[in-house]
């Protein structure tokens, strides 16, 4: 079911910029934002960034491959300045969220370190298949503007992953249960991470993307 609320394009300064470094379904994000009336485009450098923008860091695949691709496409020092110094809101999705962490059991390279924690593999369990793929619920634990107009408690999202960001309770805003309970949404100031795929999660996903654009 699509959102009934629609934005206009009257705010020409508002723009979602999606970091295109060769990973993630950029078109799916652009299409989702188009459906809710928010201007969005992919970028391959920081020349077009301005202070009213918000950023999305998508990602699929292996941790080391993702951080290498990102480092080759974008200057990480410039990215740190935009995110950590200028406090530009940024949303990491799936592996895009994981490379925001310090390190991962999946690889050897250092992540961005915006979340001071590690990425771990979901534990194996009888009758459960990895990767965790398909629809599952997110259990919202505490309030945040990202969750505006979502139901309290559980909302369903689409997942495709075998690893998760293992972080502390202070940064955990939603959990999901599969082979064990894991952190599915974490937030630290202007840095947001979603393990599921909002661009594939219909109404709940579009609500999250809409709310992110309004932060």
Order of alpha helices (4+ residues) and beta strands (2+ residues): beta-alpha-beta-beta-alpha-alpha-beta-alpha-beta-beta-beta-beta-beta-beta-beta-beta-alpha
